[in-house]
Each structure stands twice: as C-alpha cells, then as structure tokens.
Amino acid sequence: MSNPLFALSRRSLIATAALSFAALISGCATVSAPVTVTATIAKTPSLSTLSGLIASAGLNDALNAAGPFTVFAPSNEAFKAVPAKTMEDLAAHPDKLKDVLTYHVVAGKSMAADVKNSKVTSLNGAHLELSKAGDFVTVESAAVTTADIVASNGVVHIVDTVLIPPAKK
C-alpha cells in the first residue's frame, strides 16, 4: 500500500514544476514589438551621439511619424571623425544640423537586400548615391557596417561616415 502523503507531495511537486516550466517558456518566447526609428536609434549604444543630435535638432517627432523611413545612421565613431570645428558649427546652427541629419534619411523602407545602384532623394531634398556589390552596401562615401535594424516605421542601417550634404544653390 502506498503512502497517500507521499503521493500528494509528488503530485504537488510535478504540478509546481510544470507551472514553472510553462512560465519559463512563455517568458523566453516573448518578443518585444519593434519601436520607431528614433527609439531604435536611442536604444542602440553605438548611435548615442546621433540620438542626442536628433533630439537637439527637433527631429524626434518627425522620425516617430508613420514613415516608413530608411535611416543611414552614422555611428559614434563616424561622428568622432568629423572635425571639431564642423561639429561646433552644427551645434551653433540648428538649421545646418537638421539639414545634415535629414540628409541621412530617405522616405520608404529599404532593406539591404533591396538596395540597387541608384540615386535616391533624402528628406532634405538632396540626392544620395546608393551602391551595392554583393552584400556590401554604400551610401555616397559611407559603408553600411550594420544593416537591417528593423523599426516599426522603417529600418536603420549603421554607417561609418557622417555625410555632409552638398551646398544648396
């Protein structure tokens, strides 16, 4: 004859283990929903400089809009390569900063695999030359170092160079 107390404890242990396992599995299976390009940039450590500049230029609302947008996002290292005098000038002239930042944004969602050798128009109205060789994508003189960071309203590609738009006529 089996001990009823032992059977009850064993059933409790099995039920507890099953519930714990189910909670663990559902916790691991949770996938966070994509966020806007602005929030995606803000949560990417290598884009902290760009995130601050987007806020300084007053572009958060624009880049949180429905889009879609493709952002060629210069990394912190790319900003370090910009001469200090240029960065000071951009900080002193918000319109110039906005012009430079919107030069890195294109309307539409272009994944790296979809890029064709072509010219596209940036949000500041200037043209950008896109090129692709195999999996290697460039925009003007900047190489895409990390591609296809998906956001709810577009996609972010990290680039190794800050692009300066041509002077407006």
Backbone as CSV, one residue per row, in Angstrom:
resi,resn,N_x,N_y,N_z,CA_x,CA_y,CA_z,C_x,C_y,C_z
1,MET,0.841,-1.159,0.000,0.000,0.000,0.000,0.889,1.225,0.000
2,SER,0.565,2.211,-0.867,1.389,3.402,-0.972,0.960,4.434,0.060
3,ASN,1.894,5.283,0.388,1.669,6.336,1.366,0.945,7.493,0.683
4,PRO,-0.309,7.879,1.101,-1.063,8.950,0.460,-0.368,10.309,0.592
5,LEU,0.356,10.520,1.674,1.051,11.784,1.868,2.163,11.949,0.829
6,PHE,2.865,10.842,0.553,3.931,10.870,-0.449,3.356,11.141,-1.841
7,ALA,2.212,10.507,-2.184,1.581,10.704,-3.492,1.135,12.152,-3.663
8,LEU,0.581,12.757,-2.603,0.138,14.145,-2.667,1.336,15.080,-2.867
9,SER,2.422,14.832,-2.167,3.623,15.670,-2.294,4.215,15.542,-3.691
10,ARG,4.206,14.327,-4.220,4.754,14.110,-5.550,3.929,14.840,-6.612
11,ARG,2.572,14.764,-6.476,1.706,15.476,-7.413,1.912,16.986,-7.314
12,SER,2.066,17.503,-6.132,2.308,18.939,-5.941,3.630,19.352,-6.568
13,LEU,4.626,18.503,-6.382,5.942,18.796,-6.949,5.878,18.808,-8.480
14,ILE,5.204,17.835,-9.048,5.079,17.759,-10.511,4.285,18.958,-11.034
15,ALA,3.196,19.328,-10.370,2.387,20.470,-10.807,3.194,21.761,-10.728
16,THR,3.938,21.924,-9.646,4.762,23.123,-9.494,5.832,23.180,-10.573
17,ALA,6.457,22.056,-10.850,7.488,22.014,-11.886,6.892,22.334,-13.250
18,ALA,5.707,21.806,-13.544,5.059,22.061,-14.829,4.709,23.536,-14.981
19,LEU,4.162,24.141,-13.928,3.835,25.568,-13.993,5.087,26.427,-14.138
20,SER,6.142,26.082,-13.432,7.399,26.830,-13.532,7.971,26.736,-14.941
21,PHE,7.921,25.537,-15.513,8.429,25.336,-16.861,7.612,26.142,-17.868
22,ALA,6.280,26.133,-17.714,5.416,26.888,-18.616,5.708,28.392,-18.518
23,ALA,5.904,28.882,-17.311,6.216,30.307,-17.128,7.564,30.649,-17.751
24,LEU,8.519,29.758,-17.594,9.845,29.979,-18.161,9.784,30.022,-19.685
25,ILE,9.078,29.072,-20.265,8.961,29.013,-21.726,8.243,30.241,-22.264
26,SER,7.133,30.638,-21.637,6.406,31.803,-22.158,7.224,33.071,-21.985
27,GLY,8.020,33.157,-20.944,8.896,34.316,-20.752,9.969,34.377,-21.819
28,CYS,10.511,33.256,-22.203,11.558,33.217,-23.218,10.999,33.466,-24.609
29,ALA,9.744,33.104,-24.813,9.163,33.226,-26.143,8.661,34.640,-26.422
30,THR,8.640,35.477,-25.406,8.158,36.837,-25.594,9.148,37.613,-26.458
31,VAL,8.640,38.204,-27.516,9.461,39.008,-28.409,8.960,40.437,-28.312
32,SER,9.869,41.378,-28.074,9.434,42.761,-27.959,9.017,43.281,-29.336
33,ALA,7.998,44.115,-29.312,7.497,44.687,-30.560,8.500,45.715,-31.074
34,PRO,8.635,45.835,-32.392,9.535,46.850,-32.934,9.098,48.242,-32.488
35,VAL,10.067,49.129,-32.337,9.799,50.516,-31.957,10.193,51.424,-33.116
36,THR,9.876,52.698,-33.027,10.157,53.641,-34.110,11.654,53.753,-34.379
37,VAL,11.996,54.358,-35.512,13.421,54.527,-35.827,14.107,55.371,-34.762
38,THR,13.415,56.382,-34.233,14.005,57.212,-33.182,14.313,56.380,-31.945
39,ALA,13.359,55.566,-31.509,13.570,54.726,-30.327,14.617,53.647,-30.605
40,THR,14.646,53.131,-31.814,15.649,52.132,-32.193,17.048,52.736,-32.105
41,ILE,17.197,53.948,-32.617,18.486,54.647,-32.547,18.847,54.908,-31.088
42,ALA,17.871,55.356,-30.294,18.119,55.683,-28.889,18.570,54.467,-28.081
43,LYS,18.072,53.290,-28.415,18.433,52.100,-27.628,19.687,51.393,-28.160
44,THR,20.286,51.922,-29.219,21.496,51.321,-29.790,22.705,52.095,-29.272
45,PRO,23.528,51.490,-28.397,24.652,52.213,-27.779,25.596,52.880,-28.775
46,SER,25.850,52.258,-29.914,26.793,52.840,-30.879,26.212,54.025,-31.647
47,LEU,24.938,54.367,-31.352,24.293,55.502,-32.023,23.889,56.597,-31.026
48,SER,24.513,56.621,-29.858,24.125,57.588,-28.822,24.367,59.031,-29.265
49,THR,25.440,59.287,-29.990,25.697,60.651,-30.474,24.584,61.080,-31.423
50,LEU,24.239,60.225,-32.371,23.166,60.535,-33.315,21.852,60.760,-32.570
51,SER,21.561,59.944,-31.593,20.319,60.082,-30.831,20.229,61.461,-30.181
52,GLY,21.312,61.908,-29.573,21.333,63.229,-28.957,21.167,64.345,-29.971
53,LEU,21.795,64.193,-31.132,21.692,65.213,-32.173,20.289,65.279,-32.782
54,ILE,19.642,64.130,-32.907,18.260,64.103,-33.406,17.371,64.905,-32.462
55,ALA,17.559,64.704,-31.170,16.783,65.459,-30.177,17.112,66.953,-30.261
56,SER,18.401,67.280,-30.358,18.825,68.689,-30.436,18.248,69.385,-31.660
57,ALA,18.128,68.667,-32.748,17.617,69.245,-33.994,16.091,69.272,-34.048
58,GLY,15.447,68.718,-33.026,13.991,68.706,-33.003,13.370,67.749,-34.001
59,LEU,14.069,66.644,-34.290,13.584,65.690,-35.303,12.880,64.462,-34.715
60,ASN,12.779,64.372,-33.385,12.146,63.191,-32.791,10.737,62.970,-33.319
61,ASP,9.910,64.016,-33.309,8.523,63.864,-33.767,8.453,63.427,-35.221
62,ALA,9.284,64.038,-36.062,9.274,63.694,-37.489,9.648,62.230,-37.698
63,LEU,10.652,61.750,-36.966,11.107,60.366,-37.157,10.278,59.355,-36.364
64,ASN,9.352,59.848,-35.544,8.398,58.957,-34.875,7.111,58.835,-35.677
65,ALA,6.996,59.600,-36.758,5.801,59.568,-37.609,5.685,58.206,-38.295
66,ALA,4.594,58.029,-38.999,4.289,56.734,-39.616,5.355,56.249,-40.596
67,GLY,5.986,57.180,-41.318,7.009,56.754,-42.274,6.394,56.027,-43.440
68,PRO,7.053,55.020,-43.957,8.301,54.449,-43.441,9.530,55.271,-43.844
69,PHE,10.604,55.074,-43.057,11.870,55.750,-43.291,13.009,54.734,-43.367
70,THR,14.004,55.070,-44.148,15.281,54.357,-44.103,16.284,55.363,-43.587
71,VAL,16.937,55.018,-42.474,17.911,55.912,-41.860,19.301,55.302,-42.012
72,PHE,20.199,56.056,-42.614,21.615,55.682,-42.696,22.272,56.384,-41.518
73,ALA,22.394,55.670,-40.420,22.746,56.234,-39.123,24.248,56.199,-38.862
74,PRO,24.892,57.378,-38.820,26.329,57.386,-38.519,26.595,56.930,-37.082
75,SER,27.582,56.088,-36.937,27.953,55.579,-35.612,28.666,56.661,-34.807
76,ASN,28.838,56.400,-33.513,29.603,57.316,-32.657,31.000,57.513,-33.230
77,GLU,31.608,56.447,-33.732,32.951,56.537,-34.325,32.949,57.450,-35.548
78,ALA,31.882,57.413,-36.332,31.779,58.282,-37.509,31.755,59.750,-37.077
79,PHE,31.031,60.044,-36.010,30.982,61.432,-35.534,32.322,61.884,-34.973
80,LYS,33.080,60.970,-34.377,34.405,61.326,-33.860,35.346,61.755,-34.989
81,ALA,35.110,61.260,-36.195,35.968,61.588,-37.342,35.638,62.956,-37.958
82,VAL,34.504,63.535,-37.571,34.126,64.855,-38.096,34.976,65.903,-37.372
83,PRO,35.569,66.842,-38.113,36.379,67.879,-37.466,35.586,68.625,-36.383
84,ALA,36.248,68.933,-35.278,35.609,69.613,-34.149,34.955,70.923,-34.591
85,LYS,35.607,71.644,-35.492,35.080,72.922,-35.971,33.728,72.719,-36.677
86,THR,33.622,71.650,-37.447,32.358,71.348,-38.137,31.268,71.025,-37.123
87,MET,31.598,70.225,-36.112,30.610,69.864,-35.090,30.173,71.109,-34.307
88,GLU,31.112,72.004,-34.015,30.772,73.254,-33.314,29.841,74.103,-34.168
89,ASP,30.112,74.158,-35.469,29.273,74.921,-36.381,27.860,74.339,-36.426
90,LEU,27.751,73.030,-36.470,26.438,72.379,-36.488,25.694,72.639,-35.180
91,ALA,26.408,72.600,-34.070,25.778,72.862,-32.772,25.276,74.299,-32.686
92,ALA,25.996,75.231,-33.307,25.630,76.645,-33.266,24.519,77.011,-34.254
93,HIS,24.312,76.159,-35.246,23.311,76.444,-36.292,22.364,75.252,-36.443
94,PRO,21.273,75.230,-35.681,20.336,74.100,-35.709,19.801,73.772,-37.106
95,ASP,19.654,74.774,-37.972,19.160,74.504,-39.331,20.171,73.676,-40.122
96,LYS,21.462,73.982,-39.936,22.501,73.190,-40.609,22.518,71.764,-40.068
97,LEU,22.384,71.620,-38.749,22.359,70.293,-38.131,21.185,69.482,-38.675
98,LYS,20.024,70.104,-38.744,18.828,69.434,-39.272,19.055,69.013,-40.722
99,ASP,19.705,69.873,-41.501,19.997,69.594,-42.905,20.916,68.363,-43.031
100,VAL,21.951,68.316,-42.187,22.882,67.179,-42.217,22.163,65.896,-41.800
101,LEU,21.382,65.955,-40.734,20.710,64.741,-40.251,19.665,64.234,-41.236
102,THR,18.889,65.136,-41.832,17.866,64.678,-42.789,18.480,64.196,-44.099
103,TYR,19.741,64.535,-44.332,20.464,64.002,-45.495,20.703,62.502,-45.339
104,HIS,20.610,61.989,-44.124,20.820,60.572,-43.832,19.519,59.768,-43.834
105,VAL,18.399,60.419,-44.180,17.090,59.767,-44.117,16.423,59.795,-45.483
106,VAL,15.856,58.658,-45.860,15.153,58.512,-47.133,13.745,58.004,-46.837
107,ALA,12.764,58.529,-47.547,11.393,58.030,-47.408,11.327,56.608,-47.967
108,GLY,10.590,55.749,-47.305,10.457,54.357,-47.716,11.329,53.448,-46.867
109,LYS,11.046,52.175,-46.933,11.793,51.175,-46.165,12.624,50.346,-47.136
110,SER,13.941,50.532,-47.095,14.846,49.805,-47.994,15.748,48.883,-47.198
111,MET,15.456,47.614,-47.250,16.324,46.625,-46.619,17.583,46.497,-47.483
112,ALA,18.684,46.075,-46.888,19.954,45.985,-47.617,19.823,45.118,-48.872
113,ALA,19.085,44.034,-48.770,18.921,43.133,-49.919,18.194,43.812,-51.077
114,ASP,17.406,44.852,-50.771,16.613,45.544,-51.795,17.352,46.700,-52.458
115,VAL,18.512,47.084,-51.915,19.244,48.235,-52.447,19.743,47.926,-53.855
116,LYS,19.529,48.889,-54.737,20.019,48.809,-56.126,20.962,49.994,-56.337
117,ASN,21.872,49.875,-57.287,22.721,51.007,-57.639,21.811,52.077,-58.218
118,SER,21.658,53.168,-57.462,20.703,54.193,-57.875,20.916,55.476,-57.090
119,LYS,20.178,56.501,-57.510,20.126,57.753,-56.760,18.766,57.819,-56.092
120,VAL,18.769,58.246,-54.842,17.527,58.433,-54.102,17.539,59.851,-53.536
121,THR,16.366,60.337,-53.195,16.256,61.677,-52.638,16.108,61.583,-51.129
122,SER,16.983,62.290,-50.427,16.922,62.305,-48.964,15.811,63.253,-48.511
123,LEU,15.498,63.213,-47.225,14.449,64.086,-46.709,14.814,65.567,-46.786
124,ASN,16.105,65.887,-46.914,16.459,67.301,-47.056,16.395,67.754,-48.519
125,GLY,16.039,66.849,-49.424,15.868,67.189,-50.837,17.070,66.904,-51.716
126,ALA,18.225,66.632,-51.115,19.431,66.332,-51.896,19.443,64.851,-52.292
127,HIS,20.160,64.552,-53.349,20.259,63.177,-53.835,21.403,62.440,-53.152
128,LEU,21.172,61.155,-52.927,22.181,60.243,-52.382,22.426,59.133,-53.388
129,GLU,23.676,58.759,-53.550,24.042,57.655,-54.443,24.134,56.376,-53.608
130,LEU,23.290,55.403,-53.943,23.336,54.098,-53.286,24.035,53.115,-54.202
131,SER,24.897,52.292,-53.619,25.597,51.268,-54.399,25.608,49.966,-53.635
132,LYS,25.624,48.889,-54.393,25.658,47.561,-53.779,26.533,46.657,-54.624
133,ALA,27.434,45.951,-53.947,28.278,44.932,-54.586,28.222,43.702,-53.689
134,GLY,27.496,42.691,-54.142,27.290,41.517,-53.290,26.463,41.933,-52.089
135,ASP,26.993,41.698,-50.883,26.304,42.108,-49.661,26.796,43.458,-49.148
136,PHE,27.752,44.072,-49.848,28.368,45.324,-49.418,27.554,46.501,-49.945
137,VAL,27.023,47.329,-49.024,26.184,48.468,-49.401,26.881,49.756,-48.993
138,THR,26.848,50.736,-49.901,27.360,52.067,-49.569,26.304,53.105,-49.911
139,VAL,26.383,54.206,-49.184,25.567,55.384,-49.470,26.565,56.525,-49.539
140,GLU,26.708,57.106,-50.749,27.765,58.078,-51.011,29.105,57.440,-50.614
141,SER,29.866,58.078,-49.710,31.174,57.538,-49.303,31.097,56.678,-48.046
142,ALA,29.911,56.481,-47.510,29.741,55.731,-46.259,29.415,54.267,-46.528
143,ALA,30.090,53.396,-45.802,29.802,51.963,-45.887,28.810,51.582,-44.793
144,VAL,27.859,50.744,-45.156,26.924,50.209,-44.162,27.675,49.130,-43.389
145,THR,27.807,49.338,-42.083,28.532,48.377,-41.240,27.591,47.415,-40.533
146,THR,26.373,47.865,-40.263,25.331,47.009,-39.686,24.048,47.343,-40.422
147,ALA,23.472,46.348,-41.060,22.279,46.577,-41.887,21.026,46.019,-41.231
148,ASP,19.900,46.551,-41.682,18.580,45.976,-41.412,18.176,45.905,-39.944
149,ILE,18.344,46.994,-39.211,17.809,47.064,-37.854,16.371,47.543,-38.019
150,VAL,15.444,46.613,-37.917,14.043,46.882,-38.239,13.373,47.683,-37.129
151,ALA,12.608,48.686,-37.537,11.813,49.506,-36.631,10.356,49.440,-37.076
152,SER,9.460,49.908,-36.230,8.041,49.836,-36.570,7.691,50.749,-37.745
153,ASN,8.483,51.797,-37.963,8.190,52.733,-39.049,9.355,52.854,-40.036
154,GLY,10.106,51.767,-40.183,11.187,51.777,-41.161,12.334,50.862,-40.795
155,VAL,13.531,51.277,-41.213,14.721,50.458,-40.985,15.916,51.385,-40.782
156,VAL,16.862,50.931,-39.951,18.077,51.684,-39.672,19.269,50.873,-40.156
157,HIS,20.178,51.531,-40.870,21.446,50.933,-41.282,22.545,51.787,-40.662
158,ILE,23.448,51.175,-39.918,24.543,51.929,-39.318,25.636,52.105,-40.365
159,VAL,26.118,53.358,-40.505,27.166,53.673,-41.478,28.402,54.220,-40.764
160,ASP,29.534,54.145,-41.470,30.822,54.509,-40.868,31.266,55.947,-41.129
161,THR,30.417,56.744,-41.761,30.790,58.111,-42.137,29.591,59.037,-41.968
162,VAL,29.861,60.250,-41.474,28.832,61.282,-41.443,28.838,61.942,-42.822
163,LEU,27.696,61.943,-43.464,27.572,62.528,-44.794,27.216,64.006,-44.680
164,ILE,27.936,64.834,-45.401,27.653,66.266,-45.420,26.962,66.572,-46.756
165,PRO,25.763,67.140,-46.691,25.034,67.392,-47.942,25.732,68.455,-48.799
166,PRO,25.504,68.404,-50.096,26.074,69.443,-50.971,25.471,70.791,-50.613
167,ALA,26.219,71.843,-50.850,25.733,73.199,-50.571,24.514,73.470,-51.438
168,LYS,23.518,74.075,-50.836,22.301,74.402,-51.590,22.552,75.641,-52.436
169,LYS,22.003,75.612,-53.643,22.225,76.726,-54.588,21.232,77.823,-54.375
